[in-house]
Amino acid sequence: MDNTSNIQPFVFILLGIPGLEDHYSWIALPFCFMYIIALLGNCMLLFFITVEPILHQPMYYFLSMLCIIDLTLSSTTTPKTLLILWFNSAEIYFEACITQMFFIHTFAALESTILLAMALDRYVAICNPLRYTAILTPPVIIKIGCAAFFRCVISTSPLTYLLKRLPFCKSNVIYHSFCEHMAIAKLACADITLNSLYGMIVALSVVLVDVVLILVSYLLILRAVFCLPSRDARLKAIGTCGSHICAILVFFVPVIISTILYRFGKNVPLHIHILLVNCYMMAPPMVNPIVYGVKTRQIRERVIKQFHRHP
């Protein structure tokens, strides 16, 4: 590509994880393993929730949404990352890169929003158990899912416009394993203050708001739990939140650490940043099915029954 041109590049070059090129083959192995586990685990959860009538409850409808989001998020990033690591297939068309960026940011925001919806589900289940199914009816759950989807699409869609308006006259090499908004914007030969500002606004208005509301939900849940008469009842109530708390930690902790390092860790090597970003793209899709499968009795019993049926 001519670095003096003022047009959009035909292709970008994704470098993968700069600084660790000699270890690409070995790094790809755990990435591939995580992706296979994510595919199998989420597909199995979706299958069991669909065929098992006892799992047709609000909690599992939200879990189904989370599975679909995780499948989409991991499939948007991991296959291309593996192609880079194993086969040095670094080229990606400009439009494909913008599309990948849109899916990454939209579905990452959507995962945050669905985790908030699941916190609402746990709040209603514990604080108002007698009206749980009356409040969270299937139509209400569908409306929550649609509202979450449109909220995230509306929030992230301007990122595509903000990138397409930019002239690219610098290198077409992206120092990342996938197309991330600011990684693309930094290649532009124009002021990207608006891109940076809007990206921060999206992070604050979606992720930060979701984190705060999740914390408020759990404060209200804890207050209701400590009002229960017996210790067993309190432990049982808290136990129903265990899987959701794990899902929250697996998703938000890497996001928060990566954000802090990106903003303030100027001396942190680039490959650490990229590995952390890959971690919060790959870890939740792999871990969530395992956690829900192990900690949720109905799912665990259904899995055991399925394997006993087919020795």
C-alpha positions, 0 to 999 in steps of 0.5 A: 500500500502507498503510505502517502495515499489519502484513501481507505486501504484495500486490506489491513495487515493484522500482526497478531501478538507482536513480540511473541512471533516465535511462540505463535504455534504454542500460543495457538494451542490453548486458543484453539482448545478454549474455542472448541470448549466454548463451541461445544459447551454453549451448543450443549447448553442451548440444546439442553435448554431447548429440549428440557421443559424444566429448563424453560424458566426465565433464568435459562432464557437469559442464559440462552441469550448469553450462550448465543452472544458468547458463540458470536463473540468468540467466532468473530475473533478466534478463527481469524486469530488462529489463522494468523498464529498458525498460517500467517494469514494476516490480511483482512479486507477493509470492509471485513475489518470494519464489520469484525470491529462492529460485531466485537464491540456490539456483542461485548456490550451486549454481554455486559447488558445481558449480565445486567438482565440476569442480575435483575432476574436474580433480584426478582427470584430472591426478593419477590419469589412468589411473583417471579414467573408472573413478572418475568414472563416470556414476552417480558424477557423477549422485550428485555432481550430486544431492548438490550440488542437495540441499545448496544447496536445504537451505541456502537453503530456510530463507531463504523461511521467514525472510522469510515470518514477517516482518511488512511495515509499511514501504514495499513498494519494493525498491531493486534490480533483482530480489528479493534476500534482504536487500533484502526483509528490510530492508522488514520492521518487525521484527528481521531479525538472524536473517535477516542471521545465517543469510544470512552462515552460508549464504555461509560454509558454501557459497561460502567452503567451496567457494572453500577446497576449490577452492584446495586442489584446485589446490594439489594439481594444481600439485604433481602438475603440477610432478612431471611429467617434461617441460615440454610435459607440464606445459603440457598438464596446466595447459592442460586447467584453463584454461577452469575457471580462467576460469569460477572467476574470472568467477563468484567475483571479482564475488561477492567484490568485491560482498560486500566493498563491501556489508559495508565500502563504506558510501560506495559508491553504491547503483547500483554495488552493484546493477550488480556484483550484476547482473554476477555474475548475467549474466557467467558465463552469457555468458562460460562457453560462449565460454571453453569453446567457444574453449579446448576443442578437441573443442567448437571442432571440433564447432562448426566442423564444424556451420557448415561443414555449413550454409554 
